[in-house]
């Protein structure tokens, strides 16, 4: 990684640090999606991939009374999650691991539920569906959120921005096709409400901007110009995210 990209990565973590979530979502939407997983066994084995600071991890552990393995490759987020787990008295039910979502290394058919809020894009939805299927048990569930186009003709500025920032972004039907082609069946999906973007993500993120702007205006660095000018575009020009649930068909 060159010096410019390394600096941008450092700035990214500075902007994101301390937020309740690292992307859109809410406890209510996590619970809503979890309710669609209607045939989970008692005491299911759960894997939360790309858990970040883990708001949804806590909901999963509390609601299911299950053992949850939560993974992320950012130790700072895992440290935040560990604090939340301890504050919630869930240390006996949540195992925290620093791991790569593309190379998990779990045995075949380990989990009844795989959860991934806003992180499957890192390796790509199709790649995630393929990579995670072997570790999911028959009749298990995979739940994930993903940026999608809900408008076939989005505004030009929005289309150009996401065409550069996230070229693989596609539609709900295209994601459902990917689900089918990778051996799953969709049992439910819904659009996250605007409040899921603002309450625990955009609003606290936006509240940090004045102090960050003052800091980097004083520094006057080119990195500040490159970074700060880009962030408000993402705030103002959001598409909507989708939650899809896909249980594996029986093998018989």
N, C-alpha and C positions, 0 to 999 in steps of 0.2 A: 504494500500500500504506500503510495507516494505521500509526501508531506502535506499536500493540500487536502487529500481525502482523509488522511489521519486527523487533521485539524477539524474537518467537517464532522467526522465521527465523534470527536471530543465535544464539539458544540452540540451535536445531537443529544448526547447523554446529559449535557448541562441543561438543555431545554427540557428534556423529558424527566429529569431527576425529581423525585418526590411527588410525582403525580399519583392520584389514586389508582389510575389504570394507565396502560401504555397504548390504549386504543379504545374505540367506541365499545359500549356494552353497559350492562347494569346487572345487579343481582336479580332483578325481576325478569330480565330476558334470559339469563342463565337458568333460572327456575322454570321459565316457560318452555325452553328447549328441553330441559331435563324431563319435564312431564311427558314429553312425546316419546321418551324412551320407556315405553310402558311395560316391556317384558324383560326387564333386567332381573337377574336372580337376586336373592338375598345376599347381602355382603358382597357386592360386585367388586371385581378388580378394576381399578380406574387409573388411566394415564392422562395427565394434563400436559400437553405438548406446547412449548413456547409460553409457559405460564406467566412470565413477567413477575410483577409484585403480587399476583395471585388473588385478586378479589374473587374470581370465579372458583379458584381452588378451595377457598373457605366454604363457599356455597355448596360445592360438590361434597365435601367431607361432612358438612353438617346435615345436608338433606338426605344423603344416602347412608349415613352412618357407616361409611366404607373406608377402606384403606386406599389412599390416593398417592400415586407417585407423580410429583410435579417436576418437570424438567425445563431448563432454559440454559443458554450458554453465556448469559450475563450474570456474573456473580453478584453484582450490586443489586439486581432485581431479586435474586434468590435470598440475599441477606434481608431485604425488606419483607419478603414472604415469610422467612423464618421468624421474624419479629411478630408478624400477624398471626402466625400459627401458634406461637407461644402465648400471645395475648388472648387467643380464642380457646386455649387449653386443648389444642388438637395435635400436640406433638406425637401422641401415640398413634395417630391415624394418617398423618401426612409425612411422606418421605420426600426429601428435596435432593435433587441431583443436578449437577452441572453436566449437561450432555448435548450432543449434536442431534437435532431432529432428523437429519438425513442418515444417521448411522447410529441407531438406538441400541442394537445388540441384544434385545430381549428375545427369549425363546419363542418358538412358534405357538400361536394361540394362547397368549398370556392374559389378555385383557378382555373384559366384558364391555368396557366403555372407553373409547379414546376421545378426548376433548381437545379442541384447539380453537381458541378465540383470537382471530385476527393475525395468525402467524403462518398459516399454510402457504401463503404467497411467497414466503422466503425461499422455499424450494420449488414452488409451483403447485397448484391444486392437483393436476394430474399426477405429478411426481409423488405428492403426499399420499394420494389415494392408493397408488401402487405400492409405495414403500411401507405404509402402515398396515395394509391388509393382512399380511402374514401373521402379525402379532395379535390380531383381533380374532376372538373366538367366533365359531358359528353362532348366528343369531345375536352377535354383539352389535354395538352401535358405535358409529363414528359421528361426532358432531363438530361442525366447524363454521366459522364466519368468514366471509370473503367479500371484497369489493366487487360490485357488479354494476353494469349499466342497466338502469331501469327505463331510460329514455333512448329510443333508437336513434334520435338525432339530438345529442346534447349540444349545448352552446359551443361554438368553435374554440373559445379560450379554454374551456374545460377539457374538451377532447384533445387539444394540443398539449395541455399540461400533463394529463394522465397518459397520453400517447408517449410522452418522453419519460415520465416517472414510473409508469407501470404498464408497459406495452401489452403484457398478456391479459390484462383485465378484459372480461367478456361479459356475457349476459347470463341470466338465470337459466334459460333453456340450455345454453351451451355447457354450463356447469352440471346440470342434471344429466346431460348426455355423457359427460366425463364420468359421472358417478355410475351410470349403467355400464359403460364400457370397461370399467375397472371392477365389475363383479359385485356391485352394491345395488340396493333398492332404496329410493328416497321415500321416507315415511312422513316427512313434514318439512316445511320451511316457512319463514316469515321475514319480513323486513324490520330491521331495528328502527324504533321510533327516533325522532330527532332528539329527544331528551337523552337517549343513550350516547349521543355524540357530545352533548353539551355538559351535562351535569357533572360527570366524573372525568371528563377528558378536555374538551375544548375550553370550557369556562376556567378551570384551574390553569390550563396551559396559557390562555390569553392573559390571565392575571400576572403571569411571570414576565410578559413581554416588556412592560415599561422599565423594569429594573435591568433586564438584559440589554435593552436598547441603550440605556444610559451607559452601561458598562462598556459596550462595544463601540459606542460613539466616542467615548474617552480614549479607547485604545486606537480607534481609527484604522483597524486592520482590514485588509481586503477580505479576509475570511468572514468578518462580521458582515460586510456588504453582501457577499455571496450567499451567506446563510440567512440573515434576517430578512432579506428581500424575498426569499422563497417561501418562508413559513406561512405568512398570511394568505397566500394563494390556496394552500391546502385547507386553511380554515374556511375560506369563503366559497370555495368551489368543490364541495364534497359531493361524490356520488353516495349511494346508500348501500349499506352492507346487508348481507343475507346470511341467515342461519340455516344450514341444511343438515339433515340427520339421515344416515344411511346404514341400515342393518345389513349384515351379510346374509345371503340366502343359505339355506341348509345345504350341506354337502351331499346329502343322499338323493 
